[in-house]
Amino acid sequence: MARKKSDNRSADLIEAIASLLLLYLIYMGYLWVANRAEYWRQLGYVSVGSVLIAVVVIGLMRIRNARRKKKEDALLSDLHKNGFDDKIVNFIDSFGRQKMSKDRWNYGGYSFDWQQLKIFRDFLNENGMRFSTEKWNDFLFVLRHFIYGEKERFVRDSVSAATPQGLDKLSGTDFENLLVRLFKAMGYSVEPIGGHGDQGGDLVVNMGNRRVLIQAKRWIGSVGNNAVQEAVAARQYYRCDEARVVASSNFTAEAVTLAAVNHIELIGRDQVRTLLLRYLKEGWS
């Protein structure tokens, strides 16, 4: 409703300015015919006035932009100090991949339910932030900033990996980061969990109501039973519906048998290379 009133006020202002401009043009047309000297004098006044107005407007815009930039930098700094960066990225990945709609906030290929936005904004406020509950400007600026950052990182990572590379040259962390990019390109939201204790598992990926545990193995030689056992334990610990072991190599026969018994999906080297080529357009050897 507020937005509709604002649109109406803008339309009224534009109509009023257009009416004044039309009256001025009619007056100048009259002077052109009746008093040529006065016409040129009035035109001179208008030209000088227009320049002065333009200078003032540009100056005010620069001051406003500088203040806004300072405010936005302070806002991002507060978010970083409070440790909210990862939470915002996780919120974007978890709740922004829904169907576009006029009744949602859509930006950069992401779509958010307004109620979920309100809940997350309130959560941030409850934990030290001071977002306005009357206006969305600052909060939506933060989301736009992080969405752009995610897209920029995705493009940079994809460009840097455009030249065919070897999976065997990656570290365990590099392989895990590669899988993060892959699953995001496949439409999943990704929740890194590696390093949170000794419960196994490296990622949890979500799509709709499906919650899938990912055990990432950058391995030389065949992957054995241990990886499958870790995935079984981590699936239960992180309350996931499914579990997958994704490896840079192939699996032993024992691992294949154990995975089948425990309903663990195994994704080996050839399938990983196929998925990377399909979704990231990257060739890996």
KOLTITOR-446500 format. One record per residue: residue in one letter; x, y, z of N, C-alpha, C in turn. Coordinates in steps of 0.05 Angstrom, whole numbers, plus 5000, padded with zeros to 4 digits. Layout:
- a X Y Z X Y Z X Y Z;
...
This chain:
- m 5017 4976 5000 5000 5000 5000 5017 5025 5000;
- a 5039 5025 5017 5057 5048 5018 5070 5053 4991;
- r 5078 5030 4978 5091 5033 4952 5071 5045 4932;
- k 5046 5037 4933 5026 5048 4914 5022 5077 4918;
- k 5021 5087 4944 5019 5115 4949 5043 5130 4939;
- s 5067 5118 4943 5091 5131 4933 5091 5134 4903;
- d 5081 5113 4889 5079 5114 4860 5060 5136 4851;
- n 5038 5139 4866 5018 5160 4859 5030 5188 4863;
- r 5045 5192 4885 5058 5218 4890 5078 5224 4868;
- s 5093 5204 4859 5113 5208 4838 5099 5216 4812;
- a 5077 5202 4806 5062 5209 4781 5051 5237 4782;
- d 5041 5245 4806 5030 5272 4809 5052 5293 4805;
- l 5076 5288 4816 5098 5307 4814 5107 5309 4785;
- i 5108 5287 4771 5116 5287 4742 5096 5303 4726;
- e 5070 5299 4732 5049 5313 4717 5051 5343 4722;
- a 5056 5351 4747 5059 5379 4754 5083 5392 4740;
- i 5105 5378 4739 5129 5389 4726 5124 5391 4696;
- a 5110 5371 4684 5104 5372 4656 5086 5396 4649;
- s 5067 5401 4667 5048 5424 4663 5063 5451 4664;
- l 5081 5454 4683 5097 5478 4686 5115 5482 4661;
- l 5127 5460 4652 5144 5461 4628 5128 5470 4604;
- l 5104 5459 4601 5088 5467 4578 5080 5496 4579;
- l 5073 5506 4603 5067 5535 4606 5091 5552 4599;
- y 5115 5543 4608 5139 5559 4602 5145 5560 4572;
- l 5141 5537 4559 5146 5537 4530 5126 5555 4515;
- i 5101 5555 4525 5081 5573 4513 5089 5602 4517;
- y 5098 5609 4541 5107 5636 4547 5131 5644 4530;
- m 5151 5626 4527 5174 5632 4511 5166 5635 4481;
- g 5147 5619 4473 5137 5622 4445 5124 5650 4441;
- y 5109 5659 4461 5097 5685 4459 5119 5707 4458;
- l 5140 5705 4475 5161 5725 4474 5176 5725 4447;
- w 5179 5702 4436 5193 5700 4410 5178 5717 4389;
- v 5153 5717 4391 5137 5732 4371 5134 5761 4380;
- a 5129 5767 4405 5122 5794 4414 5146 5810 4423;
- n 5166 5798 4435 5189 5814 4446 5214 5797 4445;
- r 5228 5799 4422 5252 5782 4417 5274 5787 4438;
- a 5278 5813 4446 5299 5819 4465 5293 5806 4492;
- e 5268 5808 4501 5261 5796 4526 5263 5766 4525;
- y 5258 5754 4501 5261 5725 4498 5289 5717 4504;
- w 5309 5731 4491 5337 5724 4495 5346 5728 4524;
- r 5335 5749 4537 5342 5755 4565 5331 5732 4583;
- q 5307 5724 4579 5295 5703 4594 5310 5676 4590;
- l 5317 5671 4564 5332 5647 4558 5359 5646 4572;
- g 5372 5670 4574 5397 5671 4588 5394 5665 4618;
- y 5373 5676 4630 5367 5671 4658 5363 5641 4663;
- v 5347 5629 4645 5341 5601 4648 5366 5584 4645;
- s 5384 5591 4626 5408 5576 4622 5426 5577 4646;
- v 5430 5602 4657 5447 5605 4681 5434 5590 4705;
- g 5408 5593 4707 5394 5579 4729 5396 5549 4727;
- s 5394 5539 4703 5396 5510 4698 5423 5499 4706;
- v 5444 5515 4699 5471 5506 4706 5474 5505 4737;
- l 5465 5527 4750 5467 5528 4779 5452 5505 4792;
- i 5428 5500 4782 5412 5478 4793 5426 5451 4789;
- a 5437 5447 4765 5451 5422 4759 5475 5419 4778;
- v 5490 5440 4783 5513 5439 4801 5504 5431 4829;
- v 5483 5444 4839 5472 5438 4866 5462 5410 4868;
- v 5448 5401 4847 5437 5373 4847 5459 5353 4848;
- i 5479 5357 4830 5502 5338 4829 5517 5338 4856;
- g 5521 5361 4868 5534 5363 4894 5518 5348 4915;
- l 5492 5352 4916 5475 5338 4935 5475 5308 4931;
- m 5475 5300 4905 5476 5271 4900 5502 5258 4909;
- r 5524 5273 4904 5550 5262 4913 5551 5260 4944;
- i 5540 5280 4957 5540 5279 4987 5523 5256 4996;
- r 5499 5252 4983 5481 5231 4991 5494 5204 4986;
- n 5507 5201 4962 5520 5175 4956 5543 5169 4975;
- a 5558 5190 4982 5580 5186 5001 5570 5177 5028;
- r 5548 5189 5037 5536 5181 5063 5525 5153 5061;
- r 5512 5147 5039 5501 5120 5036 5523 5099 5035;
- k 5546 5105 5021 5568 5087 5019 5580 5082 5047;
- k 5583 5104 5062 5594 5102 5089 5575 5084 5107;
- k 5549 5088 5104 5530 5073 5119 5531 5043 5111;
- e 5533 5038 5085 5533 5010 5076 5559 4996 5084;
- d 5582 5011 5083 5607 4999 5092 5606 4992 5122;
- a 5594 5010 5137 5592 5005 5166 5574 4981 5171;
- l 5552 4978 5155 5534 4956 5158 5547 4929 5152;
- l 5562 4929 5130 5577 4904 5123 5598 4897 5144;
- s 5611 4918 5154 5631 4914 5175 5619 4902 5200;
- d 5596 4912 5208 5582 4901 5232 5574 4872 5228;
- l 5564 4866 5204 5557 4838 5198 5581 4820 5200;
- h 5604 4829 5189 5628 4813 5190 5638 4809 5219;
- k 5638 4831 5234 5647 4829 5262 5630 4810 5279;
- n 5604 4810 5273 5586 4792 5287 5585 4763 5277;
- g 5602 4758 5256 5604 4731 5245 5579 4722 5230;
- f 5566 4741 5216 5541 4734 5201 5546 4727 5172;
- d 5571 4730 5162 5576 4726 5133 5566 4698 5124;
- d 5575 4677 5137 5568 4650 5129 5538 4645 5132;
- k 5526 4657 5153 5497 4653 5157 5481 4665 5135;
- i 5490 4688 5125 5475 4701 5103 5478 4685 5077;
- v 5503 4675 5072 5507 4659 5048 5490 4633 5050;
- n 5489 4621 5073 5473 4596 5077 5443 4602 5073;
- f 5434 4626 5083 5406 4633 5080 5399 4637 5050;
- i 5417 4650 5035 5413 4654 5007 5411 4627 4992;
- d 5430 4609 4998 5430 4583 4985 5406 4566 4993;
- s 5398 4568 5018 5376 4551 5028 5348 4560 5020;
- f 5344 4586 5019 5317 4597 5015 5313 4613 4989;
- g 5335 4617 4974 5333 4633 4950 5328 4619 4924;
- r 5328 4592 4925 5326 4577 4900 5297 4567 4896;
- q 5278 4584 4899 5250 4577 4895 5239 4591 4870;
- k 5215 4583 4863 5203 4592 4838 5199 4623 4839;
- m 5206 4636 4817 5202 4665 4815 5172 4672 4816;
- s 5165 4694 4829 5137 4702 4831 5136 4732 4836;
- k 5114 4744 4828 5110 4773 4833 5107 4779 4863;
- d 5098 4759 4878 5094 4763 4907 5119 4757 4923;
- r 5142 4753 4910 5166 4747 4924 5187 4769 4917;
- w 5209 4769 4932 5231 4788 4925 5250 4772 4907;
- n 5253 4781 4883 5270 4768 4863 5294 4784 4856;
- y 5318 4772 4856 5342 4786 4849 5364 4766 4840;
- g 5376 4772 4818 5399 4757 4809 5394 4727 4805;
- g 5370 4720 4798 5364 4691 4794 5354 4678 4820;
- y 5353 4693 4842 5344 4682 4867 5316 4693 4873;
- s 5300 4679 4889 5273 4687 4895 5267 4680 4924;
- f 5258 4700 4939 5254 4696 4968 5225 4703 4976;
- d 5215 4687 4995 5190 4692 5007 5193 4715 5027;
- w 5174 4734 5027 5177 4757 5044 5176 4750 5074;
- q 5160 4729 5080 5159 4721 5108 5185 4709 5118;
- q 5198 4694 5100 5225 4683 5107 5245 4705 5110;
- l 5243 4725 5093 5261 4748 5095 5257 4762 5122;
- k 5232 4766 5130 5226 4779 5155 5237 4763 5179;
- i 5234 4737 5178 5244 4720 5200 5274 4722 5202;
- f 5288 4721 5179 5317 4723 5180 5326 4751 5189;
- r 5313 4772 5180 5320 4799 5188 5316 4801 5219;
- d 5294 4791 5229 5289 4792 5258 5311 4776 5273;
- f 5319 4754 5262 5340 4738 5275 5366 4754 5277;
- l 5373 4768 5255 5397 4784 5256 5395 4807 5276;
- n 5372 4819 5277 5367 4841 5297 5369 4830 5326;
- e 5359 4806 5330 5360 4795 5357 5388 4788 5365;
- n 5407 4787 5346 5434 4780 5352 5454 4803 5347;
- g 5444 4827 5349 5462 4850 5350 5460 4870 5327;
- m 5445 4863 5305 5442 4882 5283 5419 4901 5288;
- r 5417 4922 5272 5396 4942 5275 5383 4949 5249;
- f 5373 4929 5235 5358 4934 5211 5331 4946 5217;
- s 5323 4965 5200 5297 4977 5204 5275 4957 5199;
- t 5255 4957 5216 5232 4940 5212 5210 4953 5196;
- e 5214 4979 5189 5195 4994 5173 5203 4994 5143;
- k 5229 4995 5138 5239 4996 5110 5257 4973 5105;
- w 5257 4964 5080 5273 4941 5072 5300 4948 5059;
- n 5305 4974 5055 5328 4983 5039 5355 4970 5047;
- d 5362 4974 5073 5388 4964 5083 5390 4934 5082;
- f 5369 4920 5090 5370 4891 5090 5372 4879 5062;
- l 5357 4891 5043 5358 4881 5016 5385 4888 5003;
- f 5397 4911 5011 5424 4917 5001 5444 4895 5009;
- v 5442 4886 5034 5460 4865 5044 5456 4839 5027;
- l 5431 4832 5022 5427 4808 5006 5438 4811 4978;
- r 5433 4834 4965 5444 4839 4939 5474 4837 4939;
- h 5487 4849 4959 5516 4848 4962 5527 4820 4963;
- f 5514 4803 4979 5524 4775 4982 5517 4758 4957;
- i 5494 4763 4945 5487 4749 4920 5507 4755 4898;
- y 5514 4781 4896 5534 4788 4876 5560 4775 4882;
- g 5568 4775 4908 5593 4762 4916 5594 4733 4909;
- e 5571 4719 4913 5570 4690 4907 5573 4686 4877;
- k 5560 4702 4861 5562 4700 4832 5590 4706 4822;
- e 5602 4727 4834 5629 4734 4827 5649 4712 4833;
- r 5647 4700 4857 5664 4678 4864 5660 4654 4846;
- f 5635 4649 4839 5629 4626 4821 5643 4630 4794;
- v 5640 4655 4783 5652 4661 4757 5682 4659 4758;
- r 5694 4671 4779 5723 4671 4781 5734 4643 4784;
- d 5720 4627 4800 5729 4599 4804 5727 4583 4778;
- s 5705 4589 4763 5701 4574 4738 5721 4582 4717;
- v 5728 4609 4716 5747 4618 4697 5775 4607 4704;
- s 5782 4607 4729 5808 4597 4737 5811 4568 4732;
- a 5788 4553 4731 5790 4525 4726 5782 4517 4698;
- a 5781 4537 4680 5772 4532 4653 5792 4514 4638;
- t 5818 4517 4644 5838 4499 4631 5836 4472 4644;
- p 5835 4450 4628 5833 4423 4639 5854 4419 4660;
- q 5846 4408 4683 5864 4402 4705 5860 4373 4714;
- g 5879 4365 4731 5878 4338 4741 5866 4336 4769;
- l 5847 4319 4773 5836 4315 4799 5857 4307 4820;
- d 5876 4292 4811 5897 4281 4829 5915 4304 4840;
- k 5915 4327 4827 5932 4349 4835 5919 4366 4857;
- l 5893 4361 4862 5879 4377 4882 5885 4366 4910;
- s 5884 4385 4929 5884 4377 4957 5856 4368 4965;
- g 5854 4357 4989 5827 4349 4999 5808 4373 5000;
- t 5819 4396 5010 5802 4420 5012 5795 4431 4984;
- d 5814 4430 4965 5808 4439 4938 5786 4422 4925;
- f 5787 4396 4930 5767 4377 4919 5740 4383 4931;
- e 5739 4388 4957 5714 4395 4970 5702 4421 4959;
- n 5719 4441 4955 5710 4467 4944 5700 4463 4915;
- l 5712 4445 4900 5703 4439 4873 5675 4427 4874;
- l 5670 4410 4893 5644 4397 4896 5623 4418 4905;
- v 5631 4438 4921 5613 4459 4929 5603 4474 4904;
- r 5621 4481 4886 5613 4494 4861 5596 4476 4844;
- l 5603 4451 4843 5588 4432 4826 5559 4429 4836;
- f 5555 4425 4862 5528 4421 4872 5511 4446 4870;
- k 5524 4469 4874 5509 4495 4870 5500 4497 4841;
- a 5518 4490 4822 5510 4491 4794 5488 4472 4788;
- m 5486 4450 4803 5465 4430 4799 5439 4439 4812;
- g 5439 4462 4826 5414 4472 4837 5410 4466 4867;
- y 5430 4455 4880 5429 4449 4908 5438 4474 4925;
- s 5427 4476 4949 5439 4494 4968 5460 4477 4983;
- v 5482 4489 4990 5505 4474 5001 5512 4484 5029;
- e 5515 4466 5047 5522 4472 5075 5547 4457 5082;
- p 5570 4471 5083 5595 4458 5090 5594 4449 5120;
- i 5603 4424 5126 5603 4415 5153 5630 4403 5161;
- g 5648 4401 5142 5675 4390 5147 5689 4406 5169;
- g 5702 4392 5187 5717 4405 5208 5701 4410 5233;
- h 5675 4403 5233 5658 4406 5257 5659 4381 5274;
- g 5682 4373 5283 5684 4349 5299 5692 4325 5282;
- d 5690 4302 5294 5699 4277 5280 5675 4259 5272;
- q 5654 4272 5263 5630 4257 5257 5629 4248 5228;
- g 5649 4254 5212 5649 4247 5184 5632 4266 5168;
- g 5633 4263 5142 5618 4281 5125 5632 4307 5120;
- d 5628 4318 5096 5641 4343 5088 5621 4365 5080;
- l 5598 4356 5068 5578 4375 5059 5550 4363 5064;
- v 5531 4381 5068 5503 4373 5067 5491 4390 5044;
- v 5478 4377 5025 5466 4392 5003 5436 4388 5004;
- n 5421 4409 4998 5392 4408 5000 5379 4417 4974;
- m 5358 4403 4967 5341 4411 4945 5313 4403 4952;
- g 5296 4424 4956 5269 4418 4965 5270 4406 4993;
- n 5257 4383 4997 5257 4369 5022 5279 4349 5025;
- r 5295 4346 5004 5317 4326 5005 5341 4337 5018;
- r 5352 4323 5038 5376 4331 5052 5396 4308 5049;
- v 5418 4314 5035 5437 4294 5027 5464 4299 5039;
- l 5475 4278 5052 5502 4280 5064 5523 4273 5042;
- i 5543 4289 5040 5565 4284 5020 5591 4279 5034;
- q 5602 4256 5029 5629 4249 5039 5648 4252 5015;
- a 5666 4272 5016 5684 4278 4994 5711 4264 4999;
- k 5720 4250 4978 5746 4235 4981 5764 4241 4957;
- r 5784 4258 4962 5804 4262 4941 5826 4242 4948;
- w 5826 4221 4931 5841 4196 4939 5859 4187 4916;
- i 5882 4176 4923 5899 4162 4904 5896 4133 4909;
- g 5888 4118 4889 5881 4090 4893 5851 4087 4898;
- s 5842 4063 4901 5814 4057 4905 5805 4064 4933;
- v 5781 4075 4935 5769 4082 4961 5756 4058 4973;
- g 5762 4053 4998 5753 4028 5012 5729 4032 5030;
- n 5725 4013 5048 5702 4012 5066 5700 4035 5085;
- n 5723 4046 5094 5722 4067 5114 5705 4091 5105;
- a 5707 4099 5080 5692 4122 5070 5662 4116 5071;
- v 5654 4091 5065 5626 4084 5066 5616 4084 5095;
- q 5632 4073 5113 5625 4072 5141 5622 4100 5152;
- e 5640 4118 5145 5638 4146 5154 5612 4159 5143;
- a 5605 4153 5119 5581 4165 5107 5556 4155 5121;
- v 5556 4129 5129 5533 4117 5143 5529 4132 5170;
- a 5551 4135 5184 5550 4148 5211 5542 4177 5208;
- a 5553 4191 5189 5548 4220 5185 5519 4225 5176;
- r 5508 4206 5160 5481 4209 5151 5462 4210 5174;
- q 5466 4193 5194 5449 4192 5217 5454 4216 5235;
- y 5480 4223 5239 5487 4245 5257 5475 4271 5247;
- y 5476 4277 5221 5467 4302 5210 5438 4300 5200;
- r 5425 4278 5207 5396 4274 5201 5390 4279 5171;
- c 5405 4265 5155 5401 4268 5126 5384 4245 5115;
- d 5371 4249 5093 5354 4229 5081 5371 4209 5064;
- e 5392 4220 5053 5409 4204 5035 5438 4210 5042;
- a 5456 4193 5031 5485 4198 5034 5499 4189 5009;
- r 5520 4204 5001 5536 4197 4978 5565 4200 4985;
- v 5581 4182 4973 5610 4185 4975 5619 4193 4947;
- v 5631 4217 4945 5640 4228 4919 5670 4228 4920;
- a 5682 4213 4901 5711 4209 4902 5725 4217 4876;
- s 5751 4223 4878 5767 4230 4855 5778 4204 4842;
- s 5772 4181 4854 5781 4156 4843 5758 4136 4844;
- n 5764 4110 4840 5743 4090 4840 5742 4076 4867;
- f 5724 4056 4869 5719 4043 4895 5727 4014 4894;
- t 5734 4003 4917 5740 3974 4919 5714 3959 4917;
- a 5716 3933 4910 5692 3916 4908 5678 3915 4935;
- e 5694 3914 4957 5682 3913 4984 5666 3938 4990;
- a 5677 3961 4982 5663 3986 4987 5636 3987 4971;
- v 5637 3977 4947 5612 3976 4931 5591 3958 4944;
- t 5599 3935 4955 5581 3917 4968 5569 3930 4993;
- l 5587 3942 5010 5578 3954 5035 5560 3978 5029;
- a 5565 3993 5008 5549 4016 5001 5521 4007 4993;
- a 5519 3985 4978 5493 3974 4969 5476 3965 4993;
- v 5489 3953 5012 5475 3943 5036 5464 3966 5052;
- n 5479 3988 5054 5472 4011 5071 5458 4034 5055;
- h 5452 4029 5030 5439 4049 5012 5455 4075 5011;
- i 5481 4072 5006 5498 4095 5002 5505 4097 4972;
- e 5501 4120 4960 5507 4123 4932 5536 4129 4928;
- l 5550 4115 4910 5578 4120 4905 5581 4134 4878;
- i 5595 4157 4878 5601 4172 4854 5631 4172 4850;
- g 5640 4157 4830 5669 4154 4826 5680 4174 4806;
- r 5705 4170 4799 5720 4189 4783 5707 4196 4756;
- d 5699 4175 4741 5687 4180 4715 5661 4196 4716;
- q 5644 4190 4736 5619 4204 4739 5624 4233 4748;
- v 5643 4237 4766 5650 4264 4774 5659 4280 4751;
- r 5676 4269 4733 5686 4284 4710 5662 4291 4691;
- t 5644 4272 4688 5620 4277 4671 5603 4300 4682;
- l 5599 4300 4708 5582 4321 4721 5596 4348 4719;
- l 5622 4348 4723 5637 4374 4721 5635 4385 4693;
- l 5637 4368 4673 5635 4377 4645 5607 4387 4639;
- r 5587 4373 4649 5559 4380 4643 5550 4405 4657;
- y 5556 4408 4682 5545 4430 4698 5564 4454 4700;
- l 5590 4450 4701 5609 4472 4703 5623 4478 4677;
- k 5619 4460 4656 5632 4463 4630 5662 4463 4633;
- e 5672 4446 4652 5701 4444 4657 5710 4416 4651;
- g 5733 4414 4637 5744 4389 4631 5765 4381 4652;
- w 5762 4358 4665 5780 4348 4685 5790 4321 4678;
- s 5816 4316 4683 5827 4290 4676 5833 4274 4702;
